[in-house]
Amino acid sequence: MPVKSRLEDSGAKPDQTAHDAVRHAPLQDRDPYGLPDQNEAGFAWQPSARLQRLQRDHMAARPGLGAERAIHYTQFLRQRSNRRQSAQIRMAAALKFHLQHRSIAIYADELIVGSHTEHRIGAICHIEKAGGVMLEDLYKFEKRKVNPLRLEPSSQRALLRAMLYWSRRNLAMQAFPLRDKVGYLIDQLNASYFVINEAGGIAHFLPDYASIINTGTLQMRKAVIEKLELAAATPDSRLDASQHNFLRARLIALDAVELFAERYRSLALEQNLSETAAILDNIPRHPARNLHEALQMIWLFQMIIQIESLDQGISLGRIDQYLYPLYQAELQTGTFNPDTFRDLFGAFCLKLSEIIPLFSERVTAMFGGLPTGQALTLGGCHQDGSDAANPLTFLMLDVLEALKTRQPNWHARISPHSSSAYLQRVYQLIAQGGGSPAVYNDAVILPALKKQQFPPEQIYNYATVGCVEPALPGISFTSSDAALFNAAMAMELVLGEGKRLRGRLPGRKRSPHSIQLNRIQSFAEFKTAVFDELQAQLAILKRTLDQIEIANARFHPTPFASLTVQGCLDKAIDLARGGALINASGIQAVGIADLANSLAAIEEMVFRQQRYSLTEVARACARNFKGTQHMRAHLQKAAKFGNDQARVDELAAEVISEFEKQVSQYRNTRGGRWMAGGYSMTCHRAFGSHMAALPSGRLAGESLADGIAPADGSDRLGPTASLNSCVRLDHTKLANGVNLNMKIDADTLHTKGGAAILGALLGGYFDQGGMQVQVNVLDHKVLEDAVKHPERHRNLLVRISGYCAYFVDLSPAMQQELL
């Protein structure tokens, strides 16, 4: 939606109360559980002086490239004696070696301790996977304009040596036969067809933090030993060599986390930080006794999971739910203080924001804004459907309002029985700007997960992963961002009769089958050709992704991550091999609206009006409409998705239905199904930059549509028309999640009734079947000033495709897209 959207057509009046505006009937009206009335004018929690200093120091810290992991892993894994070990034991021991030898520090005023790298804010290099590719900027990190990273010359030299060692041993080299290696690397570095995120490692899942904080590593260790003893004593329970190695690796992983915590405990004692030392004396070996210990324990595991493998989408689950028993216990003992908890949770959020991804400039085009996708899910419903928001929910939302950190990725579940107090608070925060929280509709997501055959008794407990993806905490490995797929490319390949109209090798035949345009006699035949091309390209993705999955499982198991998901211990199988109780792979369609708009234009101008032939349209697209501006003008007049026009909306729905049908036929190498999604990160811009013009009138190189939103500038009738188009899509077919990014002018919502207007608009959208929405409330003048004077707007948060980013961390192209 354009920045200058107007909300008059929502039907809400500025003086309408928030309660009247909300379309979801509350279970009961009540205050926020005895806490201060957060909807009263003038209420705002103020962080303590300590937390303010902590945030100031955080914002002042210069991000660096953490080289120690790459150096330590290379040092350990290249030793001949270690190479002889099984992959599971070898990788667990490498993690332990790194945690034993890496630099550690405790910074002033910290309430939660531990750092992801040797830098306070740092990007880690998983050198043995795709890290070497990210180091194509090795000599530019310090000087690059977007997201520069501090890197010492000695570390630079060490990384270069490590790169040379891993250049023939990294994941891509291990995954593909010789004839396919170069083609794969070229395709991924200049992504046009798809991007495989699993090439970076195992990620995008929900650790079982609800169990971890109530168990401790000693109990985890006991369970492993008991399983080994049972296998030795009982013939029916015997383990094969791989299973035995998995359990041994699990013990090493437990050693690693205990050792790492002990190093921080010793440092805390050296610095006379008795409270921190006492916390680390109890956890992680024992269950957390209070909220402070629980958050420290979560952070410890959160760090190590992302050190072990890819630091993307390791998400926190329904944190207000699984911390609630500890809150109740503190209430009963009289030790709970709301302000103390807010400070503590604020410190936790700052810690999450210390993790940034290592992206080269090339990869930043696909994943702009330093996303790590550490999603946090609030609210929603209990198993009986009743409202699940509780006092911790509101206290956490206070922290969101006060700090506006880059991480976590804040998500609010909305159910038909969400209380008016909760809804008002959520819409109030969205209306303030900053892009958080994104909101999720239980009434759509629960049926979508049920269709995927997730356990019916468990789906109420879903949480979000990464950007927008629903999954079940602690029991699933959905690898929910396994790959992003350029759906719009099917149109270009059909028009090129199996070849690209634009690109590195426009004459190379890409499609295994193609049809000559002059043989197509009807729109139905043309649409079938496009959908056949979708199928052909998805089949190529399937073959490629399978090889990556097999290589991850064989060479890069994740024994530490496997500690955190149920099923791995019982099966004695690593997460990467299918150990989780539920397995899946998320495949995202990018360019949905562009494909629908192009189909609508072809149907109207070629087959109904018969103004042009398919060959003429294809030739014009190949030439970027040079000399055929009149044709482009006619194509642009055809119906566009986002304007509440039935036919093009139907075509968009067909695109999604076809994509889901084709995706769902596949199974991954872990035995789980592929799940369709509709979000894009910033790949809509990266994919579009490599594409020819399209029959929709979109020019070569221009961005594709973001998620399920209309294409840029094509929604001309306001937000209600745009939302009406979106709800014509069957969102339950996109069970892996969607992102709908709305952009609304700040002047519209920064009024007394702004939150009520927003509640009416979004509540109506959810009533009609919308799954998710995220809102950028933007002040055009502020954004323009941030482009000219970034130093004045260092903490200006905006919402990108499924996550928040600081505006000044975005590339100039992404900044202009928001403008």
Steps between C-alpha positions, in 0.01 A plus 500: 500500500625852434626711786218750446220252571176647637270319740172682443370202307540275806174637636649582842466849648791670675298533822384138496614314811750220466254253652236582239754481220629154582326240288598206722260460792692497830445214742463753780588861564765552764800713586845364415507266800538765769797669334501877434246597234718498191230656284471816709636812334849573624585148621847391398740278689843656539801265503731531798820701476690170480301374204530837328879483536494145370305604190723803445811282510332246272417762239852645521675165451658455159401168340783262424563181308552216747796310361569273795246233413635461148857485630422251778285271286762496226777429751303214653339342193811490286686283753527148364400333825179703515417434136492127580216547748138464393347828380273517806779468753732717292254791483407477869867500596571796269224699672642412842852596386379840382299575815800400709746729320301798372520846658233594753406825671239640736413860423401776738142493634415164340213304652530214248854394412664329206587606146455330167850593381811666638333833420216652697298518178631249254445290191628145512659310212389139455801441278438130437156559348434814292717731707775506243259640243404777741868588526509622141495840673803415713691810393192723488328436834660799670434743215167398352222756528221265609558301822878542539668254740811553709772247414855499634779439244616189688147356488478590133813299426381205707164500323671501163696188596182336623319590177771332295471182709120484473477605134497132395331366814201726571139388487446577131814311404383202707143505374540490122685295242777683319291585193238679714716694746575805285146529367357488851735770629431729204125457535504573874737796485281664234170355611232509233302179545526415869712550811578201724545616858580153631834536322597715797420227752222370722274778626142632515345308785361538853714354779313342789571780745192410705669170588859625510444754776317237707750220446866602499796327342551249783159349433568507124828317560329241721248425223782438248689272735185304580437448129855376447473265798164368380643434154792309652276291724203431272539333159178659371635846581839469332630794305684504171835677473345826382255509789773421750715781360204735518456434872872540567492829310205606711708454815781707352250775412381501862862527612537800270211703639598426860861595431396825331276597791775418750742730317252787536438410866874518571525834322205634699675400823818676385295816442313467832168446324357273766143492368612397152734239647219356713271473197767318299574274795146364464431512129535337255558187710181539702151634423453877513371613840376841391443722197853637499652153490255391232590790268872443557457131421301572184768745385776248565331239281396761243861607457644153466239376251595791274872449555465133404313555173324772301395801708164546330147446631589343836181615668380536856146363485215604731724654759220669695340156546794286609639769734159546663541226767822666620317834511226343713759350732666838549164659569431244770834563669467877467819532295345618174543863400357618163769763442778258586358248253468763227865596547601136494301426187636815338853379566403166346373675184824697472691173517292357214586812300873438541481217247528620142543285188813484289379604156707610203374797301362258242302303759383819671297570186294189584491543880533870573500663844704246703215255574549206735130421540496422872121504519312542826130412516253658743132453577278263305282237659504205736400150390136576587508814284503747789721808503863419587629855557629541856686762706835407348353566155433861593832550677684372193303734275611787726860402424425498127361852527790640701803343333406429135790260450576332169445159661296311604251483217178586689188307400155526660246222455138617474221255578122544487505521880790741545412754770428859409789611725744285302367607161508868596860471618615321186331745261623794708860384461463440126351846453802656672728376221808283497331207327433286809334284590389317188161335559390143428149362470438183700168448319691438176831355618353224715301349207802542271720298735228239539499455121872424525415211735665660803368341823155656557547510877827695458427760234354752747856534632651614170758775497671681217844427360728756341300744294142371491497118512267310738638185662468296819758579770737232616365214288548614140783577263319668214810663345244763421718710273666216313470683167349805332363433152452752221148418379497790254791346309257243356348779290835608359598144413171431319533821301859401417389150397716348774775764490561818695407829335767675708788395719851361496421237237173604334541245223559199727205263521391479863175312478498123444188547291356797316227587254517723195293815549347488153342164584306634800143562394324597823559660836433166668788348302726791590417478871566126491840567343584744781393256769696220329803728515443555871503124543818461296689761702378357832631160389844656444480659845405162651804324355732778615355535849512123556874502435551784747293320766693177453833683530388678818394173658815316395768762563345765727275345764383721786533310829440810712187610314381140524498540880222752465239315290292205616533176307874515441585317822229236464602426142872556570507697174638846432269789418651523151410136429139512614521465877218746576149368559373718212707578190430735212665742257362845427502618137406863438342635182634841398331719239144372542334828400738548205409162358127561549520848345688362200244223450219757518672723244555211259141384536363850436731635230595184311196274524202729566583821318752329267708817481830311500630149443694309764809526283466879484462525878800272555714706261395824672586359845840384375568856377366657821221662294745716303306624200178343630392743770148494361484127568626551854232764557229255393644221716513730800129577460411135554364412847759484778493303823428724799204696366213269596456382139362150494669353191862589578443407865373161381815456296714581804302241697561247219873572511508428874282191464722361224819582689369330814386194305838457339699571816296263716576199279862502615663356811838604637786264580394500868163348410300820545276680255574818313280790615412800284552856620454848360774735619818633348751646750653753256537241223215669313749776420792263432300268273348796317840653432589201280172474312376631167191716466168325559164520320361684804696801379769463768837600353818293498692510825215639707405343830240224517209519744576458869338187649128482418475879466409672171784599270649842571269780390233270360248532786325826421174480697613509862569245771154346521503409130849359538402291801188378321724368224726329751215318674392348168812287537460181700752568774464150642685375192803700616547323834868593510394864542446817304602860537273787410691823544273805525639854484292774660577867539578595859262798492209259456566305819674749729167627623281427802300243304790361297518164676122458467514563126782249466309246710195534276705449185707205621215341696283504189781346296540218750125441511505444123782244512828692506790312659759763586566870464783734593471876485759764424377832637733734314575869511633590158694802627671297771606233247640761264698656782631157602635450149684835519601481866514134611686591818186678627278195453710206615206336681230561236330162461302401191332178396642307206365175363425319824749666732610836639822678409661830577432724201865608482611132471307459173653532156417818306271294276298370795483848653356633176245217492367619837501861379 
